[in-house]
Amino acid sequence: MDFYTTVLRKSAGYWIALCLDNGIVGQGITQEAAIKQLNEAIASFLEVYKIESDIYYTSVSIEELHEFLTVENTRFI
């Protein structure tokens, strides 16, 4: 089993889970749902990553993490 560092935050009524190791996100009504979506997204990514040679990913930078944690809820009218 692989372990990943994940940050959760609530935004506009949804929980968002961000994997700091690869920048993949999941979203759900509950924290558990967001983590489940994130796990599924990571599993899908890893399947493709194994067969595609030109996929690049990197960990989330401090600046990106700061933006993720500080962006306020935005509502579009």
Biopython code that builds the backbone (N, CA, C, O; Angstrom):
import numpy as np
from Bio.PDB.StructureBuilder import StructureBuilder

atoms = [
    (1, "MET", "N", (0.831, -1.174, 0.000)),
    (1, "MET", "CA", (0.000, 0.000, 0.000)),
    (1, "MET", "C", (0.879, 1.241, 0.000)),
    (1, "MET", "O", (1.832, 1.331, 0.773)),
    (2, "ASP", "N", (0.561, 2.197, -0.862)),
    (2, "ASP", "CA", (1.276, 3.468, -0.915)),
    (2, "ASP", "C", (0.629, 4.464, 0.039)),
    (2, "ASP", "O", (-0.577, 4.414, 0.281)),
    (3, "PHE", "N", (1.433, 5.361, 0.572)),
    (3, "PHE", "CA", (0.932, 6.400, 1.455)),
    (3, "PHE", "C", (1.209, 7.750, 0.814)),
    (3, "PHE", "O", (2.270, 7.972, 0.230)),
    (4, "TYR", "N", (0.240, 8.645, 0.933)),
    (4, "TYR", "CA", (0.360, 9.975, 0.357)),
    (4, "TYR", "C", (0.008, 11.019, 1.404)),
    (4, "TYR", "O", (-0.791, 10.764, 2.305)),
    (5, "THR", "N", (0.605, 12.186, 1.280)),
    (5, "THR", "CA", (0.286, 13.298, 2.159)),
    (5, "THR", "C", (-0.858, 14.075, 1.528)),
    (5, "THR", "O", (-0.777, 14.502, 0.376)),
    (6, "THR", "N", (-1.928, 14.251, 2.301)),
    (6, "THR", "CA", (-3.140, 14.862, 1.773)),
    (6, "THR", "C", (-3.595, 15.999, 2.680)),
    (6, "THR", "O", (-3.497, 15.912, 3.904)),
    (7, "VAL", "N", (-4.091, 17.062, 2.060)),
    (7, "VAL", "CA", (-4.653, 18.188, 2.788)),
    (7, "VAL", "C", (-6.124, 18.287, 2.410)),
    (7, "VAL", "O", (-6.481, 18.179, 1.237)),
    (8, "LEU", "N", (-6.970, 18.492, 3.408)),
    (8, "LEU", "CA", (-8.404, 18.645, 3.182)),
    (8, "LEU", "C", (-8.834, 20.059, 3.528)),
    (8, "LEU", "O", (-8.338, 20.662, 4.480)),
    (9, "ARG", "N", (-9.772, 20.580, 2.733)),
    (9, "ARG", "CA", (-10.383, 21.859, 3.073)),
    (9, "ARG", "C", (-11.800, 21.863, 2.565)),
    (9, "ARG", "O", (-12.131, 21.170, 1.603)),
    (10, "LYS", "N", (-12.640, 22.649, 3.216)),
    (10, "LYS", "CA", (-14.029, 22.770, 2.805)),
    (10, "LYS", "C", (-14.185, 24.045, 1.997)),
    (10, "LYS", "O", (-13.682, 25.103, 2.375)),
    (11, "SER", "N", (-14.889, 23.929, 0.879)),
    (11, "SER", "CA", (-15.101, 25.077, 0.002)),
    (11, "SER", "C", (-16.465, 24.947, -0.656)),
    (11, "SER", "O", (-16.762, 23.935, -1.290)),
    (12, "ALA", "N", (-17.284, 25.960, -0.506)),
    (12, "ALA", "CA", (-18.604, 26.012, -1.133)),
    (12, "ALA", "C", (-19.435, 24.771, -0.823)),
    (12, "ALA", "O", (-20.153, 24.267, -1.688)),
    (13, "GLY", "N", (-19.338, 24.280, 0.409)),
    (13, "GLY", "CA", (-20.142, 23.137, 0.824)),
    (13, "GLY", "C", (-19.572, 21.775, 0.478)),
    (13, "GLY", "O", (-20.180, 20.756, 0.806)),
    (14, "TYR", "N", (-18.428, 21.733, -0.171)),
    (14, "TYR", "CA", (-17.789, 20.472, -0.538)),
    (14, "TYR", "C", (-16.434, 20.374, 0.138)),
    (14, "TYR", "O", (-15.800, 21.384, 0.444)),
    (15, "TRP", "N", (-15.998, 19.135, 0.368)),
    (15, "TRP", "CA", (-14.655, 18.882, 0.855)),
    (15, "TRP", "C", (-13.759, 18.606, -0.338)),
    (15, "TRP", "O", (-14.139, 17.888, -1.263)),
    (16, "ILE", "N", (-12.576, 19.178, -0.311)),
    (16, "ILE", "CA", (-11.602, 18.969, -1.373)),
    (16, "ILE", "C", (-10.360, 18.354, -0.741)),
    (16, "ILE", "O", (-9.825, 18.879, 0.236)),
    (17, "ALA", "N", (-9.911, 17.245, -1.301)),
    (17, "ALA", "CA", (-8.710, 16.562, -0.832)),
    (17, "ALA", "C", (-7.625, 16.751, -1.891)),
    (17, "ALA", "O", (-7.817, 16.396, -3.053)),
    (18, "LEU", "N", (-6.501, 17.303, -1.490)),
    (18, "LEU", "CA", (-5.367, 17.550, -2.383)),
    (18, "LEU", "C", (-4.208, 16.675, -1.961)),
    (18, "LEU", "O", (-3.771, 16.727, -0.812)),
    (19, "CYS", "N", (-3.704, 15.867, -2.889)),
    (19, "CYS", "CA", (-2.527, 15.045, -2.634)),
    (19, "CYS", "C", (-1.286, 15.901, -2.889)),
    (19, "CYS", "O", (-1.068, 16.361, -4.010)),
    (20, "LEU", "N", (-0.483, 16.111, -1.862)),
    (20, "LEU", "CA", (0.705, 16.957, -2.000)),
    (20, "LEU", "C", (1.813, 16.279, -2.796)),
    (20, "LEU", "O", (2.721, 16.948, -3.290)),
    (21, "ASP", "N", (1.747, 14.961, -2.922)),
    (21, "ASP", "CA", (2.803, 14.231, -3.617)),
    (21, "ASP", "C", (2.702, 14.331, -5.131)),
    (21, "ASP", "O", (3.711, 14.221, -5.827)),
    (22, "ASN", "N", (1.475, 14.542, -5.656)),
    (22, "ASN", "CA", (1.319, 14.544, -7.108)),
    (22, "ASN", "C", (0.321, 15.578, -7.635)),
    (22, "ASN", "O", (0.127, 15.674, -8.847)),
    (23, "GLY", "N", (-0.312, 16.351, -6.753)),
    (23, "GLY", "CA", (-1.217, 17.410, -7.188)),
    (23, "GLY", "C", (-2.599, 16.948, -7.620)),
    (23, "GLY", "O", (-3.375, 17.742, -8.152)),
    (24, "ILE", "N", (-2.918, 15.688, -7.405)),
    (24, "ILE", "CA", (-4.234, 15.164, -7.784)),
    (24, "ILE", "C", (-5.235, 15.537, -6.693)),
    (24, "ILE", "O", (-4.898, 15.561, -5.509)),
    (25, "VAL", "N", (-6.486, 15.831, -7.111)),
    (25, "VAL", "CA", (-7.516, 16.229, -6.159)),
    (25, "VAL", "C", (-8.737, 15.326, -6.235)),
    (25, "VAL", "O", (-8.992, 14.678, -7.251)),
    (26, "GLY", "N", (-9.480, 15.297, -5.143)),
    (26, "GLY", "CA", (-10.768, 14.622, -5.073)),
    (26, "GLY", "C", (-11.744, 15.542, -4.365)),
    (26, "GLY", "O", (-11.333, 16.392, -3.575)),
    (27, "GLN", "N", (-13.032, 15.383, -4.638)),
    (27, "GLN", "CA", (-14.039, 16.256, -4.055)),
    (27, "GLN", "C", (-15.234, 15.428, -3.605)),
    (27, "GLN", "O", (-15.581, 14.435, -4.245)),
    (28, "GLY", "N", (-15.865, 15.831, -2.505)),
    (28, "GLY", "CA", (-17.045, 15.131, -2.033)),
    (28, "GLY", "C", (-17.814, 15.937, -1.015)),
    (28, "GLY", "O", (-17.328, 16.948, -0.508)),
    (29, "ILE", "N", (-19.025, 15.482, -0.716)),
    (29, "ILE", "CA", (-19.867, 16.148, 0.276)),
    (29, "ILE", "C", (-19.278, 15.978, 1.683)),
    (29, "ILE", "O", (-19.412, 16.866, 2.525)),
    (30, "THR", "N", (-18.631, 14.842, 1.929)),
    (30, "THR", "CA", (-17.993, 14.581, 3.221)),
    (30, "THR", "C", (-16.488, 14.417, 3.016)),
    (30, "THR", "O", (-16.014, 14.247, 1.893)),
    (31, "GLN", "N", (-15.758, 14.470, 4.110)),
    (31, "GLN", "CA", (-14.313, 14.241, 4.029)),
    (31, "GLN", "C", (-14.028, 12.850, 3.479)),
    (31, "GLN", "O", (-13.140, 12.671, 2.645)),
    (32, "GLU", "N", (-14.786, 11.873, 3.953)),
    (32, "GLU", "CA", (-14.585, 10.489, 3.507)),
    (32, "GLU", "C", (-14.830, 10.355, 2.009)),
    (32, "GLU", "O", (-14.091, 9.650, 1.322)),
    (33, "ALA", "N", (-15.859, 11.025, 1.499)),
    (33, "ALA", "CA", (-16.162, 10.969, 0.066)),
    (33, "ALA", "C", (-15.047, 11.623, -0.748)),
    (33, "ALA", "O", (-14.681, 11.126, -1.813)),
    (34, "ALA", "N", (-14.511, 12.731, -0.251)),
    (34, "ALA", "CA", (-13.417, 13.410, -0.954)),
    (34, "ALA", "C", (-12.170, 12.530, -0.993)),
    (34, "ALA", "O", (-11.485, 12.459, -2.014)),
    (35, "ILE", "N", (-11.882, 11.865, 0.118)),
    (35, "ILE", "CA", (-10.713, 10.978, 0.167)),
    (35, "ILE", "C", (-10.916, 9.777, -0.745)),
    (35, "ILE", "O", (-9.980, 9.341, -1.415)),
    (36, "LYS", "N", (-12.131, 9.242, -0.775)),
    (36, "LYS", "CA", (-12.416, 8.113, -1.670)),
    (36, "LYS", "C", (-12.225, 8.526, -3.130)),
    (36, "LYS", "O", (-11.629, 7.786, -3.912)),
    (37, "GLN", "N", (-12.730, 9.706, -3.498)),
    (37, "GLN", "CA", (-12.553, 10.212, -4.864)),
    (37, "GLN", "C", (-11.069, 10.397, -5.179)),
    (37, "GLN", "O", (-10.614, 10.075, -6.277)),
    (38, "LEU", "N", (-10.322, 10.917, -4.207)),
    (38, "LEU", "CA", (-8.887, 11.114, -4.397)),
    (38, "LEU", "C", (-8.180, 9.777, -4.606)),
    (38, "LEU", "O", (-7.337, 9.653, -5.494)),
    (39, "ASN", "N", (-8.518, 8.783, -3.798)),
    (39, "ASN", "CA", (-7.905, 7.455, -3.960)),
    (39, "ASN", "C", (-8.194, 6.874, -5.336)),
    (39, "ASN", "O", (-7.309, 6.289, -5.960)),
    (40, "GLU", "N", (-9.424, 7.029, -5.815)),
    (40, "GLU", "CA", (-9.782, 6.533, -7.144)),
    (40, "GLU", "C", (-9.025, 7.290, -8.238)),
    (40, "GLU", "O", (-8.580, 6.691, -9.217)),
    (41, "ALA", "N", (-8.883, 8.597, -8.068)),
    (41, "ALA", "CA", (-8.154, 9.393, -9.059)),
    (41, "ALA", "C", (-6.675, 9.001, -9.104)),
    (41, "ALA", "O", (-6.084, 8.903, -10.179)),
    (42, "ILE", "N", (-6.088, 8.781, -7.935)),
    (42, "ILE", "CA", (-4.681, 8.370, -7.887)),
    (42, "ILE", "C", (-4.510, 6.999, -8.535)),
    (42, "ILE", "O", (-3.565, 6.788, -9.296)),
    (43, "ALA", "N", (-5.415, 6.067, -8.240)),
    (43, "ALA", "CA", (-5.326, 4.726, -8.831)),
    (43, "ALA", "C", (-5.433, 4.806, -10.351)),
    (43, "ALA", "O", (-4.686, 4.128, -11.058)),
    (44, "SER", "N", (-6.350, 5.624, -10.860)),
    (44, "SER", "CA", (-6.495, 5.788, -12.314)),
    (44, "SER", "C", (-5.236, 6.389, -12.922)),
    (44, "SER", "O", (-4.760, 5.946, -13.967)),
    (45, "PHE", "N", (-4.706, 7.402, -12.250)),
    (45, "PHE", "CA", (-3.490, 8.040, -12.744)),
    (45, "PHE", "C", (-2.335, 7.039, -12.800)),
    (45, "PHE", "O", (-1.601, 6.995, -13.787)),
    (46, "LEU", "N", (-2.175, 6.244, -11.756)),
    (46, "LEU", "CA", (-1.063, 5.298, -11.712)),
    (46, "LEU", "C", (-1.172, 4.237, -12.801)),
    (46, "LEU", "O", (-0.157, 3.793, -13.337)),
    (47, "GLU", "N", (-2.395, 3.828, -13.131)),
    (47, "GLU", "CA", (-2.583, 2.870, -14.230)),
    (47, "GLU", "C", (-2.078, 3.452, -15.551)),
    (47, "GLU", "O", (-1.378, 2.781, -16.310)),
    (48, "VAL", "N", (-2.437, 4.685, -15.810)),
    (48, "VAL", "CA", (-2.008, 5.336, -17.055)),
    (48, "VAL", "C", (-0.510, 5.613, -17.013)),
    (48, "VAL", "O", (0.184, 5.442, -18.016)),
    (49, "TYR", "N", (-0.010, 6.043, -15.854)),
    (49, "TYR", "CA", (1.409, 6.372, -15.699)),
    (49, "TYR", "C", (2.303, 5.180, -16.015)),
    (49, "TYR", "O", (3.406, 5.353, -16.534)),
    (50, "LYS", "N", (1.836, 3.967, -15.705)),
    (50, "LYS", "CA", (2.621, 2.763, -15.963)),
    (50, "LYS", "C", (2.799, 2.487, -17.456)),
    (50, "LYS", "O", (3.813, 1.917, -17.860)),
    (51, "ILE", "N", (1.822, 2.885, -18.282)),
    (51, "ILE", "CA", (1.881, 2.545, -19.705)),
    (51, "ILE", "C", (2.259, 3.718, -20.602)),
    (51, "ILE", "O", (2.625, 3.514, -21.760)),
    (52, "GLU", "N", (2.176, 4.935, -20.088)),
    (52, "GLU", "CA", (2.526, 6.118, -20.874)),
    (52, "GLU", "C", (3.885, 6.632, -20.419)),
    (52, "GLU", "O", (4.109, 6.839, -19.226)),
    (53, "SER", "N", (4.774, 6.833, -21.353)),
    (53, "SER", "CA", (6.124, 7.245, -20.986)),
    (53, "SER", "C", (6.310, 8.760, -20.920)),
    (53, "SER", "O", (7.324, 9.228, -20.403)),
    (54, "ASP", "N", (5.353, 9.536, -21.433)),
    (54, "ASP", "CA", (5.550, 10.982, -21.505)),
    (54, "ASP", "C", (4.707, 11.767, -20.494)),
    (54, "ASP", "O", (4.436, 12.950, -20.702)),
    (55, "ILE", "N", (4.295, 11.122, -19.411)),
    (55, "ILE", "CA", (3.520, 11.807, -18.376)),
    (55, "ILE", "C", (4.471, 12.307, -17.303)),
    (55, "ILE", "O", (5.313, 11.564, -16.799)),
    (56, "TYR", "N", (4.321, 13.573, -16.967)),
    (56, "TYR", "CA", (5.164, 14.202, -15.957)),
    (56, "TYR", "C", (4.285, 14.668, -14.804)),
    (56, "TYR", "O", (3.211, 15.227, -15.029)),
    (57, "TYR", "N", (4.722, 14.448, -13.598)),
    (57, "TYR", "CA", (4.039, 15.022, -12.447)),
    (57, "TYR", "C", (5.058, 15.395, -11.393)),
    (57, "TYR", "O", (6.166, 14.860, -11.364)),
    (58, "THR", "N", (4.676, 16.310, -10.536)),
    (58, "THR", "CA", (5.561, 16.770, -9.480)),
    (58, "THR", "C", (4.738, 17.050, -8.235)),
    (58, "THR", "O", (3.514, 17.161, -8.293)),
    (59, "SER", "N", (5.414, 17.160, -7.132)),
    (59, "SER", "CA", (4.713, 17.456, -5.886)),
    (59, "SER", "C", (4.245, 18.915, -5.880)),
    (59, "SER", "O", (4.740, 19.744, -6.643)),
    (60, "VAL", "N", (3.298, 19.202, -5.015)),
    (60, "VAL", "CA", (2.736, 20.544, -4.907)),
    (60, "VAL", "C", (3.752, 21.446, -4.211)),
    (60, "VAL", "O", (4.313, 21.082, -3.178)),
    (61, "SER", "N", (3.982, 22.621, -4.783)),
    (61, "SER", "CA", (4.928, 23.563, -4.183)),
    (61, "SER", "C", (4.292, 24.265, -2.980)),
    (61, "SER", "O", (3.075, 24.229, -2.801)),
    (62, "ILE", "N", (5.112, 24.889, -2.177)),
    (62, "ILE", "CA", (4.628, 25.650, -1.024)),
    (62, "ILE", "C", (3.678, 26.757, -1.485)),
    (62, "ILE", "O", (2.662, 27.012, -0.839)),
    (63, "GLU", "N", (4.004, 27.408, -2.587)),
    (63, "GLU", "CA", (3.153, 28.482, -3.109)),
    (63, "GLU", "C", (1.782, 27.948, -3.527)),
    (63, "GLU", "O", (0.756, 28.568, -3.250)),
    (64, "GLU", "N", (1.773, 26.801, -4.191)),
    (64, "GLU", "CA", (0.501, 26.197, -4.602)),
    (64, "GLU", "C", (-0.316, 25.756, -3.391)),
    (64, "GLU", "O", (-1.537, 25.913, -3.378)),
    (65, "LEU", "N", (0.343, 25.211, -2.383)),
    (65, "LEU", "CA", (-0.346, 24.802, -1.162)),
    (65, "LEU", "C", (-0.937, 26.030, -0.470)),
    (65, "LEU", "O", (-2.080, 25.993, -0.012)),
    (66, "HIS", "N", (-0.186, 27.089, -0.393)),
    (66, "HIS", "CA", (-0.683, 28.322, 0.219)),
    (66, "HIS", "C", (-1.920, 28.824, -0.516)),
    (66, "HIS", "O", (-2.906, 29.211, 0.112)),
    (67, "GLU", "N", (-1.870, 28.818, -1.837)),
    (67, "GLU", "CA", (-3.025, 29.250, -2.618)),
    (67, "GLU", "C", (-4.228, 28.343, -2.361)),
    (67, "GLU", "O", (-5.344, 28.836, -2.193)),
    (68, "PHE", "N", (-4.019, 27.046, -2.327)),
    (68, "PHE", "CA", (-5.094, 26.085, -2.070)),
    (68, "PHE", "C", (-5.756, 26.356, -0.723)),
    (68, "PHE", "O", (-6.978, 26.272, -0.599)),
    (69, "LEU", "N", (-4.963, 26.675, 0.267)),
    (69, "LEU", "CA", (-5.483, 26.855, 1.618)),
    (69, "LEU", "C", (-6.099, 28.235, 1.847)),
    (69, "LEU", "O", (-6.899, 28.394, 2.768)),
    (70, "THR", "N", (-5.756, 29.221, 1.048)),
    (70, "THR", "CA", (-6.203, 30.593, 1.324)),
    (70, "THR", "C", (-7.227, 31.133, 0.335)),
    (70, "THR", "O", (-7.820, 32.178, 0.605)),
    (71, "VAL", "N", (-7.460, 30.491, -0.768)),
    (71, "VAL", "CA", (-8.438, 30.997, -1.735)),
    (71, "VAL", "C", (-9.810, 30.972, -1.081)),
    (71, "VAL", "O", (-10.241, 29.948, -0.550)),
    (72, "GLU", "N", (-10.481, 32.101, -1.126)),
    (72, "GLU", "CA", (-11.813, 32.202, -0.547)),
    (72, "GLU", "C", (-12.850, 31.626, -1.483)),
    (72, "GLU", "O", (-12.619, 31.498, -2.685)),
    (73, "ASN", "N", (-13.993, 31.279, -0.925)),
    (73, "ASN", "CA", (-15.107, 30.810, -1.743)),
    (73, "ASN", "C", (-15.505, 31.904, -2.717)),
    (73, "ASN", "O", (-15.681, 33.060, -2.331)),
    (74, "THR", "N", (-15.644, 31.535, -3.976)),
    (74, "THR", "CA", (-16.048, 32.482, -5.002)),
    (74, "THR", "C", (-17.368, 32.020, -5.574)),
    (74, "THR", "O", (-17.528, 30.853, -5.931)),
    (75, "ARG", "N", (-18.303, 32.928, -5.658)),
    (75, "ARG", "CA", (-19.601, 32.600, -6.241)),
    (75, "ARG", "C", (-19.759, 33.397, -7.529)),
    (75, "ARG", "O", (-19.516, 34.603, -7.568)),
    (76, "PHE", "N", (-20.167, 32.705, -8.570)),
    (76, "PHE", "CA", (-20.371, 33.340, -9.857)),
    (76, "PHE", "C", (-21.858, 33.589, -10.047)),
    (76, "PHE", "O", (-22.683, 32.720, -9.763)),
    (77, "ILE", "N", (-22.190, 34.754, -10.519)),
    (77, "ILE", "CA", (-23.600, 35.088, -10.747)),
    (77, "ILE", "C", (-23.876, 35.121, -12.227)),
    (77, "ILE", "O", (-25.006, 35.384, -12.639)),
]
sb = StructureBuilder()
sb.init_structure("model")
sb.init_model(0)
sb.init_chain("A")
sb.init_seg("    ")
for serial, (resi, resn, name, xyz) in enumerate(atoms, 1):
    if name == "N":
        sb.init_residue(resn, " ", resi, " ")
    sb.init_atom(name, np.array(xyz, "f"), 0.0, 1.0, " ", f" {name:<3s}", serial, name[0])
structure = sb.get_structure()
